[in-house]
Amino acid sequence: MRFDILTIFPQIFDSYLDQSILKRAQAKNLIEIHVHDIRTYSKQSHKKVDDIPYGGGAGMVMTPQPLYDAIKAIKKLNKGRVIYFSPRGDVLTQQKAEKYAQELIKKPKTGFILICGRYEGIDERVIDLVVDEQLSIGKYILTGGEIPAMTFVDCISRLIPGVLGKEESHLNDSFSKALKRKKEYPQYTRPRIFKNKKVPDVLFSGNHKDIEQWRNQHLK
Ligand code: SAH
């Protein structure tokens, strides 16, 4: 079973995943963890991966092309589900983690493709086109999806038989209660048309009232 992590800060993972239980689990070939730099897939000049949001607003949005191409390429190696970490996703609970681990135990050849957002998040069209599921690790906002990805890999891996020693058994673990979702509107950045999907016209109107109304109507 393999985890493929997509990030623009691959070094963040170096120390955490190469220690202790996760190091041992990889050495025993119980799990495989591959970290990919999204930037290497960018076809934009200077390997750019972000741009300003259409419709205005603070911060930057991750552009669709590098992410989309990275996911498409990695899907050839990992047939598992594509998860985007987002504060507006369903909150990861121990119950969910057990469900994911059970899936992996049943189909050891599968895994997960994990997308770490940065800035204000990723272009909504990547979510529409290739993301299977959105997961939050709690009702708070971090600067990026790297800690959520490590949380996910850590939490699922320890439920795979053989990863924990007897003295570290997970059978007595406590469970956390699911939390309420956060709502956010879809984000879009350049290009205006991507894979035949257009950015909604209202975001070009320059009419802030209309944009706000549209965003309020599209909270997810
Ligand atoms: N503007 C966004 C926050 C972006 S935070 C909003 O309000 O929803 C930047 C990135 O960090 C996100 O794209 C996501 O990948 C990650 N992130 C931040 N907090 C998270 C959380 N609680 N759970 C999962 N991912 C999170």
py3Dmol code that shows the C-alpha trace and the ligand (Angstrom):
import py3Dmol

protein = """\
ATOM      1  CA  MET A   1       0.000   0.000   0.000  1.00  0.00           C
ATOM      2  CA  ARG A   2       1.364   3.351  -0.983  1.00  0.00           C
ATOM      3  CA  PHE A   3       0.830   6.973  -0.116  1.00  0.00           C
ATOM      4  CA  ASP A   4       1.763   9.533  -2.778  1.00  0.00           C
ATOM      5  CA  ILE A   5       2.012  13.045  -1.368  1.00  0.00           C
ATOM      6  CA  LEU A   6       1.899  16.128  -3.638  1.00  0.00           C
ATOM      7  CA  THR A   7       3.367  19.289  -2.167  1.00  0.00           C
ATOM      8  CA  ILE A   8       5.353  22.383  -3.088  1.00  0.00           C
ATOM      9  CA  PHE A   9       7.480  21.871   0.042  1.00  0.00           C
ATOM     10  CA  PRO A  10       8.746  18.288  -0.181  1.00  0.00           C
ATOM     11  CA  GLN A  11      11.508  18.773   2.407  1.00  0.00           C
ATOM     12  CA  ILE A  12       8.906  19.231   5.138  1.00  0.00           C
ATOM     13  CA  PHE A  13       8.367  15.479   5.050  1.00  0.00           C
ATOM     14  CA  ASP A  14      11.994  14.415   5.315  1.00  0.00           C
ATOM     15  CA  SER A  15      12.369  14.272   9.042  1.00  0.00           C
ATOM     16  CA  TYR A  16       8.914  13.216  10.166  1.00  0.00           C
ATOM     17  CA  LEU A  17       8.378  10.246   7.888  1.00  0.00           C
ATOM     18  CA  ASP A  18      11.893   8.948   8.367  1.00  0.00           C
ATOM     19  CA  GLN A  19      11.666   8.393  12.103  1.00  0.00           C
ATOM     20  CA  SER A  20      10.439   5.795  14.500  1.00  0.00           C
ATOM     21  CA  ILE A  21       7.392   3.693  13.662  1.00  0.00           C
ATOM     22  CA  LEU A  22       6.877   5.040  10.139  1.00  0.00           C
ATOM     23  CA  LYS A  23      10.540   4.484   9.312  1.00  0.00           C
ATOM     24  CA  ARG A  24      10.298   0.902  10.536  1.00  0.00           C
ATOM     25  CA  ALA A  25       7.039   0.322   8.648  1.00  0.00           C
ATOM     26  CA  GLN A  26       8.697   1.433   5.394  1.00  0.00           C
ATOM     27  CA  ALA A  27      11.789  -0.637   6.075  1.00  0.00           C
ATOM     28  CA  LYS A  28       9.543  -3.684   6.591  1.00  0.00           C
ATOM     29  CA  ASN A  29       7.736  -2.843   3.316  1.00  0.00           C
ATOM     30  CA  LEU A  30       4.415  -2.587   5.115  1.00  0.00           C
ATOM     31  CA  ILE A  31       3.876   0.863   3.609  1.00  0.00           C
ATOM     32  CA  GLU A  32       5.483   2.988   0.881  1.00  0.00           C
ATOM     33  CA  ILE A  33       5.552   6.786   1.065  1.00  0.00           C
ATOM     34  CA  HIS A  34       6.444   8.843  -2.014  1.00  0.00           C
ATOM     35  CA  VAL A  35       6.699  12.630  -1.860  1.00  0.00           C
ATOM     36  CA  HIS A  36       6.363  14.598  -5.136  1.00  0.00           C
ATOM     37  CA  ASP A  37       7.213  18.240  -5.792  1.00  0.00           C
ATOM     38  CA  ILE A  38       4.248  19.824  -7.634  1.00  0.00           C
ATOM     39  CA  ARG A  39       6.562  22.564  -8.953  1.00  0.00           C
ATOM     40  CA  THR A  40       8.425  20.110 -11.188  1.00  0.00           C
ATOM     41  CA  TYR A  41       5.187  19.645 -13.190  1.00  0.00           C
ATOM     42  CA  SER A  42       4.675  23.373 -13.831  1.00  0.00           C
ATOM     43  CA  LYS A  43       4.743  24.464 -17.470  1.00  0.00           C
ATOM     44  CA  GLN A  44       4.578  28.125 -16.493  1.00  0.00           C
ATOM     45  CA  SER A  45       7.654  30.337 -16.529  1.00  0.00           C
ATOM     46  CA  HIS A  46       9.845  30.072 -13.435  1.00  0.00           C
ATOM     47  CA  LYS A  47       7.927  26.905 -12.510  1.00  0.00           C
ATOM     48  CA  LYS A  48       5.185  29.107 -11.102  1.00  0.00           C
ATOM     49  CA  VAL A  49       2.447  27.308  -9.151  1.00  0.00           C
ATOM     50  CA  ASP A  50       0.212  30.135  -7.886  1.00  0.00           C
ATOM     51  CA  ASP A  51      -1.646  33.167  -9.159  1.00  0.00           C
ATOM     52  CA  ILE A  52      -4.045  35.877  -7.992  1.00  0.00           C
ATOM     53  CA  PRO A  53      -7.714  34.885  -7.435  1.00  0.00           C
ATOM     54  CA  TYR A  54     -10.250  35.737 -10.127  1.00  0.00           C
ATOM     55  CA  GLY A  55     -12.911  37.995  -8.666  1.00  0.00           C
ATOM     56  CA  GLY A  56     -10.455  39.545  -6.244  1.00  0.00           C
ATOM     57  CA  GLY A  57      -9.737  38.764  -2.633  1.00  0.00           C
ATOM     58  CA  ALA A  58      -6.669  38.319  -0.491  1.00  0.00           C
ATOM     59  CA  GLY A  59      -3.871  35.825  -1.083  1.00  0.00           C
ATOM     60  CA  MET A  60      -2.931  33.540  -3.951  1.00  0.00           C
ATOM     61  CA  VAL A  61      -4.522  30.397  -5.382  1.00  0.00           C
ATOM     62  CA  MET A  62      -2.644  27.336  -6.635  1.00  0.00           C
ATOM     63  CA  THR A  63      -2.964  27.127 -10.435  1.00  0.00           C
ATOM     64  CA  PRO A  64      -4.642  24.038 -11.911  1.00  0.00           C
ATOM     65  CA  GLN A  65      -2.088  22.910 -14.526  1.00  0.00           C
ATOM     66  CA  PRO A  66       0.837  21.715 -12.352  1.00  0.00           C
ATOM     67  CA  LEU A  67      -1.454  19.957  -9.903  1.00  0.00           C
ATOM     68  CA  TYR A  68      -3.628  18.371 -12.573  1.00  0.00           C
ATOM     69  CA  ASP A  69      -0.625  17.050 -14.507  1.00  0.00           C
ATOM     70  CA  ALA A  70       1.027  15.776 -11.317  1.00  0.00           C
ATOM     71  CA  ILE A  71      -2.112  13.894 -10.280  1.00  0.00           C
ATOM     72  CA  LYS A  72      -2.582  12.412 -13.753  1.00  0.00           C
ATOM     73  CA  ALA A  73       1.022  11.180 -13.780  1.00  0.00           C
ATOM     74  CA  ILE A  74       0.860   9.719 -10.283  1.00  0.00           C
ATOM     75  CA  LYS A  75      -2.460   8.004 -10.962  1.00  0.00           C
ATOM     76  CA  LYS A  76      -0.503   5.685 -13.259  1.00  0.00           C
ATOM     77  CA  LEU A  77       1.459   4.466 -10.237  1.00  0.00           C
ATOM     78  CA  ASN A  78      -1.240   4.598  -7.587  1.00  0.00           C
ATOM     79  CA  LYS A  79      -4.836   3.585  -8.350  1.00  0.00           C
ATOM     80  CA  GLY A  80      -6.092   4.774  -4.981  1.00  0.00           C
ATOM     81  CA  ARG A  81      -8.377   7.652  -4.137  1.00  0.00           C
ATOM     82  CA  VAL A  82      -7.294  11.281  -4.542  1.00  0.00           C
ATOM     83  CA  ILE A  83      -7.699  13.250  -1.332  1.00  0.00           C
ATOM     84  CA  TYR A  84      -7.370  17.016  -1.033  1.00  0.00           C
ATOM     85  CA  PHE A  85      -6.785  18.350   2.459  1.00  0.00           C
ATOM     86  CA  SER A  86      -9.057  21.284   3.059  1.00  0.00           C
ATOM     87  CA  PRO A  87     -10.624  22.916   6.120  1.00  0.00           C
ATOM     88  CA  ARG A  88     -13.984  22.538   4.349  1.00  0.00           C
ATOM     89  CA  GLY A  89     -13.725  18.768   3.964  1.00  0.00           C
ATOM     90  CA  ASP A  90     -15.187  16.118   6.238  1.00  0.00           C
ATOM     91  CA  VAL A  91     -13.221  15.926   9.455  1.00  0.00           C
ATOM     92  CA  LEU A  92     -10.915  12.936   9.783  1.00  0.00           C
ATOM     93  CA  THR A  93     -12.020  10.813  12.715  1.00  0.00           C
ATOM     94  CA  GLN A  94     -10.665   7.596  14.136  1.00  0.00           C
ATOM     95  CA  GLN A  95     -13.734   5.841  12.753  1.00  0.00           C
ATOM     96  CA  LYS A  96     -12.929   7.093   9.248  1.00  0.00           C
ATOM     97  CA  ALA A  97      -9.269   6.186   9.650  1.00  0.00           C
ATOM     98  CA  GLU A  98     -10.287   2.621  10.484  1.00  0.00           C
ATOM     99  CA  LYS A  99     -12.473   2.469   7.386  1.00  0.00           C
ATOM    100  CA  TYR A 100      -9.565   3.635   5.200  1.00  0.00           C
ATOM    101  CA  ALA A 101      -7.193   1.168   6.858  1.00  0.00           C
ATOM    102  CA  GLN A 102      -9.668  -1.673   6.290  1.00  0.00           C
ATOM    103  CA  GLU A 103      -9.816  -0.785   2.592  1.00  0.00           C
ATOM    104  CA  LEU A 104      -6.038  -0.935   2.370  1.00  0.00           C
ATOM    105  CA  ILE A 105      -5.885  -4.225   4.239  1.00  0.00           C
ATOM    106  CA  LYS A 106      -8.420  -5.720   1.809  1.00  0.00           C
ATOM    107  CA  LYS A 107      -6.624  -4.305  -1.250  1.00  0.00           C
ATOM    108  CA  PRO A 108      -2.932  -3.970  -0.352  1.00  0.00           C
ATOM    109  CA  LYS A 109      -2.043  -2.928  -3.914  1.00  0.00           C
ATOM    110  CA  THR A 110      -4.014   0.329  -3.611  1.00  0.00           C
ATOM    111  CA  GLY A 111      -3.236   3.455  -1.653  1.00  0.00           C
ATOM    112  CA  PHE A 112      -3.985   7.173  -1.515  1.00  0.00           C
ATOM    113  CA  ILE A 113      -2.882  10.233  -3.476  1.00  0.00           C
ATOM    114  CA  LEU A 114      -2.714  13.140  -1.045  1.00  0.00           C
ATOM    115  CA  ILE A 115      -2.767  16.783  -2.133  1.00  0.00           C
ATOM    116  CA  CYS A 116      -1.364  19.490   0.114  1.00  0.00           C
ATOM    117  CA  GLY A 117      -2.743  22.963  -0.564  1.00  0.00           C
ATOM    118  CA  ARG A 118      -0.931  26.216   0.205  1.00  0.00           C
ATOM    119  CA  TYR A 119      -1.945  29.902   0.132  1.00  0.00           C
ATOM    120  CA  GLU A 120      -5.762  30.277  -0.215  1.00  0.00           C
ATOM    121  CA  GLY A 121      -6.074  26.739  -1.537  1.00  0.00           C
ATOM    122  CA  ILE A 122      -6.306  25.175  -5.005  1.00  0.00           C
ATOM    123  CA  ASP A 123      -8.310  26.087  -8.111  1.00  0.00           C
ATOM    124  CA  GLU A 124     -11.813  24.628  -7.762  1.00  0.00           C
ATOM    125  CA  ARG A 125     -11.566  22.890 -11.155  1.00  0.00           C
ATOM    126  CA  VAL A 126      -8.886  20.527  -9.903  1.00  0.00           C
ATOM    127  CA  ILE A 127     -11.333  19.510  -7.181  1.00  0.00           C
ATOM    128  CA  ASP A 128     -14.111  19.027  -9.772  1.00  0.00           C
ATOM    129  CA  LEU A 129     -11.924  17.109 -12.210  1.00  0.00           C
ATOM    130  CA  VAL A 130      -9.705  14.800 -10.186  1.00  0.00           C
ATOM    131  CA  VAL A 131     -10.303  14.986  -6.427  1.00  0.00           C
ATOM    132  CA  ASP A 132     -12.357  12.131  -4.983  1.00  0.00           C
ATOM    133  CA  GLU A 133     -12.626  13.364  -1.445  1.00  0.00           C
ATOM    134  CA  GLN A 134     -11.860  16.406   0.719  1.00  0.00           C
ATOM    135  CA  LEU A 135     -10.640  15.887   4.232  1.00  0.00           C
ATOM    136  CA  SER A 136     -10.059  18.304   7.090  1.00  0.00           C
ATOM    137  CA  ILE A 137      -8.007  17.451  10.152  1.00  0.00           C
ATOM    138  CA  GLY A 138      -9.961  19.820  12.373  1.00  0.00           C
ATOM    139  CA  LYS A 139     -11.745  23.118  12.757  1.00  0.00           C
ATOM    140  CA  TYR A 140      -8.745  25.384  12.480  1.00  0.00           C
ATOM    141  CA  ILE A 141      -6.702  26.766   9.597  1.00  0.00           C
ATOM    142  CA  LEU A 142      -3.065  25.833   8.966  1.00  0.00           C
ATOM    143  CA  THR A 143      -0.684  27.410   6.441  1.00  0.00           C
ATOM    144  CA  GLY A 144      -0.618  24.248   4.330  1.00  0.00           C
ATOM    145  CA  GLY A 145      -1.823  20.694   3.833  1.00  0.00           C
ATOM    146  CA  GLU A 146       1.521  19.100   4.758  1.00  0.00           C
ATOM    147  CA  ILE A 147       0.709  18.551   8.426  1.00  0.00           C
ATOM    148  CA  PRO A 148      -2.739  17.172   7.488  1.00  0.00           C
ATOM    149  CA  ALA A 149      -1.041  14.770   5.018  1.00  0.00           C
ATOM    150  CA  MET A 150       1.408  13.605   7.691  1.00  0.00           C
ATOM    151  CA  THR A 151      -1.473  13.238  10.125  1.00  0.00           C
ATOM    152  CA  PHE A 152      -3.331  11.077   7.619  1.00  0.00           C
ATOM    153  CA  VAL A 153      -0.344   8.856   6.760  1.00  0.00           C
ATOM    154  CA  ASP A 154       0.521   8.457  10.429  1.00  0.00           C
ATOM    155  CA  CYS A 155      -3.006   7.751  11.581  1.00  0.00           C
ATOM    156  CA  ILE A 156      -3.819   5.210   8.828  1.00  0.00           C
ATOM    157  CA  SER A 157      -0.424   3.485   8.887  1.00  0.00           C
ATOM    158  CA  ARG A 158      -0.571   2.640  12.568  1.00  0.00           C
ATOM    159  CA  LEU A 159      -3.775   0.689  11.902  1.00  0.00           C
ATOM    160  CA  ILE A 160      -2.054  -1.572   9.356  1.00  0.00           C
ATOM    161  CA  PRO A 161      -1.202  -4.936  10.943  1.00  0.00           C
ATOM    162  CA  GLY A 162       2.487  -5.211  11.817  1.00  0.00           C
ATOM    163  CA  VAL A 163       3.149  -1.464  11.898  1.00  0.00           C
ATOM    164  CA  LEU A 164       2.704  -1.167  15.648  1.00  0.00           C
ATOM    165  CA  GLY A 165       4.370  -3.603  18.003  1.00  0.00           C
ATOM    166  CA  LYS A 166       2.214  -5.400  20.575  1.00  0.00           C
ATOM    167  CA  GLU A 167       3.199  -2.901  23.252  1.00  0.00           C
ATOM    168  CA  GLU A 168       1.866  -0.074  21.040  1.00  0.00           C
ATOM    169  CA  SER A 169      -1.439  -1.710  20.090  1.00  0.00           C
ATOM    170  CA  HIS A 170      -4.171   0.600  18.843  1.00  0.00           C
ATOM    171  CA  LEU A 171      -7.028  -1.460  20.241  1.00  0.00           C
ATOM    172  CA  ASN A 172      -7.422   0.785  23.274  1.00  0.00           C
ATOM    173  CA  ASP A 173      -7.217   4.046  21.373  1.00  0.00           C
ATOM    174  CA  SER A 174      -9.803   6.675  22.153  1.00  0.00           C
ATOM    175  CA  PHE A 175     -12.133   8.030  19.473  1.00  0.00           C
ATOM    176  CA  SER A 176     -12.808  11.658  18.709  1.00  0.00           C
ATOM    177  CA  LYS A 177     -16.202  13.083  17.801  1.00  0.00           C
ATOM    178  CA  ALA A 178     -16.811  14.402  14.263  1.00  0.00           C
ATOM    179  CA  LEU A 179     -16.781  18.199  14.024  1.00  0.00           C
ATOM    180  CA  LYS A 180     -18.956  20.522  11.961  1.00  0.00           C
ATOM    181  CA  ARG A 181     -17.796  21.544   8.472  1.00  0.00           C
ATOM    182  CA  LYS A 182     -16.375  24.907   7.525  1.00  0.00           C
ATOM    183  CA  LYS A 183     -17.948  26.590   4.525  1.00  0.00           C
ATOM    184  CA  GLU A 184     -16.024  28.228   1.723  1.00  0.00           C
ATOM    185  CA  TYR A 185     -16.741  29.422  -1.803  1.00  0.00           C
ATOM    186  CA  PRO A 186     -15.028  27.904  -4.865  1.00  0.00           C
ATOM    187  CA  GLN A 187     -11.736  29.588  -5.881  1.00  0.00           C
ATOM    188  CA  TYR A 188     -10.512  30.107  -9.440  1.00  0.00           C
ATOM    189  CA  THR A 189      -7.309  31.492 -10.957  1.00  0.00           C
ATOM    190  CA  ARG A 190      -5.738  31.637 -14.419  1.00  0.00           C
ATOM    191  CA  PRO A 191      -6.387  30.252 -17.007  1.00  0.00           C
ATOM    192  CA  ARG A 192      -9.973  31.331 -17.730  1.00  0.00           C
ATOM    193  CA  ILE A 193     -10.710  28.031 -19.505  1.00  0.00           C
ATOM    194  CA  PHE A 194      -9.118  24.810 -18.304  1.00  0.00           C
ATOM    195  CA  LYS A 195      -9.988  21.415 -19.814  1.00  0.00           C
ATOM    196  CA  ASN A 196     -13.133  23.041 -21.287  1.00  0.00           C
ATOM    197  CA  LYS A 197     -14.255  24.227 -17.849  1.00  0.00           C
ATOM    198  CA  LYS A 198     -14.861  27.973 -17.631  1.00  0.00           C
ATOM    199  CA  VAL A 199     -14.464  30.259 -14.664  1.00  0.00           C
ATOM    200  CA  PRO A 200     -17.977  31.621 -13.818  1.00  0.00           C
ATOM    201  CA  ASP A 201     -18.627  34.921 -15.713  1.00  0.00           C
ATOM    202  CA  VAL A 202     -19.718  36.792 -12.617  1.00  0.00           C
ATOM    203  CA  LEU A 203     -16.140  36.760 -11.301  1.00  0.00           C
ATOM    204  CA  PHE A 204     -15.139  39.000 -14.253  1.00  0.00           C
ATOM    205  CA  SER A 205     -18.009  41.417 -13.771  1.00  0.00           C
ATOM    206  CA  GLY A 206     -16.085  43.739 -11.455  1.00  0.00           C
ATOM    207  CA  ASN A 207     -19.366  44.028  -9.524  1.00  0.00           C
ATOM    208  CA  HIS A 208     -18.397  43.241  -5.951  1.00  0.00           C
ATOM    209  CA  LYS A 209     -21.998  42.904  -4.787  1.00  0.00           C
ATOM    210  CA  ASP A 210     -22.735  40.314  -7.487  1.00  0.00           C
ATOM    211  CA  ILE A 211     -19.493  38.463  -6.746  1.00  0.00           C
ATOM    212  CA  GLU A 212     -20.277  38.359  -3.034  1.00  0.00           C
ATOM    213  CA  GLN A 213     -23.821  37.160  -3.738  1.00  0.00           C
ATOM    214  CA  TRP A 214     -22.530  34.441  -6.087  1.00  0.00           C
ATOM    215  CA  ARG A 215     -19.974  33.318  -3.518  1.00  0.00           C
ATOM    216  CA  ASN A 216     -22.584  33.188  -0.766  1.00  0.00           C
ATOM    217  CA  GLN A 217     -24.796  31.063  -2.994  1.00  0.00           C
ATOM    218  CA  HIS A 218     -21.968  28.622  -3.664  1.00  0.00           C
ATOM    219  CA  LEU A 219     -20.698  27.952  -0.161  1.00  0.00           C
ATOM    220  CA  LYS A 220     -19.830  24.303   0.329  1.00  0.00           C
TER     221      LYS A 220
END
"""
ligand_1 = """\
26
SAH
N -8.636 29.944 2.472
C -8.786 28.588 2.903
C -7.635 28.190 3.816
C -6.372 27.876 3.091
S -5.169 27.205 4.153
C -10.080 28.409 3.661
O -10.487 29.292 4.371
O -10.654 27.319 3.547
C -4.034 26.573 2.987
C -4.057 25.083 2.789
O -3.778 24.451 4.035
C -5.362 24.478 2.309
O -5.430 24.482 0.917
C -5.307 23.065 2.876
O -4.652 22.173 1.976
C -4.461 23.216 4.139
N -5.227 23.237 5.399
C -5.308 24.272 6.269
N -6.042 23.953 7.340
C -6.437 22.664 7.173
C -7.232 21.768 7.933
N -7.772 22.116 9.093
N -7.419 20.524 7.441
C -6.893 20.143 6.249
N -6.149 20.954 5.485
C -5.915 22.198 5.931
"""
view = py3Dmol.view(width=600, height=400)
view.addModel(protein, "pdb")
view.setStyle({"model": 0}, {"cartoon": {"style": "trace"}})
view.addModel(ligand_1, "xyz")
view.setStyle({"model": 1}, {"stick": {}})
view.zoomTo()
view.show()
